[in-house]
């Protein structure tokens, strides 16, 4: 399955990090909705919340969805 138009090591690394986080979240039965932008604008989502200049990695993704984390995305 091809996710990207270009074969980029950095892009594959991001996919690996997302997959790793998803496996860990599934083991703890933690739900997560992760949207990956392709051709459709996601302005509706990026114009809400706080802007964080961080690289995508499994620990950050897990902390966003862990209910007791300061980064948790729900009240």
N, C-alpha and C positions, 0 to 999 in steps of 0.2 A: 504494500500500500504506500502510495506516495503522498506525503503531507505538504511538501513544499515544491515550488517550481524549480528552485535551485537547490543543489546538493550542498548544504552548508553544515559544517561541523557544529557551529554554534547553535543552529536551529535544531539539530539532532540532540544536542545536549539539553536544550529546553524541553523537548519532548520526553527525554529520559527522566528529567527531574519531575515533570508532571506525572508520568506513569509511576515513578517511585512513590510520590506523595499519595497517589490514588490507591496503590496497594496497601500502604500503611493505614490510610483512612478507612479502607474497607475492612481491615482486620479489627479495627476498633468500632466498626459500625457507625462511623461518622459520615454524615451526608455532605456532599459538596457539589456545587454547580460551578463548573469552570467553562468559561466561554473563550474560544480561540478565534480571534478576528481573522477573516480572510478577505472577502470582497464587500461585506456589508458594514456600513458605518456603525460604530459602537459609541457615538457621541453621547447617546442617552445615558450610558453607564460611566463614561469618563468624566462627565460634568458633575458628578455627585461624589461625595466623600472627600477624603484627603489625598492629595497627590504624594506618592512615595516613590522616590527614585532608587529602586532596589532591583537587583537581578532576580530572575525567576529561579528558585531552587526549592527542593523538597521541604526543608525545614520551614521556610517562609510560608509555603502553601499549607503545610500542616497547621502552622500557628494561626493562620487566617480562619481555619475551620474548627479549631479546638475551642470549645465553648468557654473555657476559663482563661483564654489568652487575651492580652490587651489588644491584639490585632484582630480578634474575632469580629466578623462582619455583621453580626446581628445584635440587637439589644439584649 
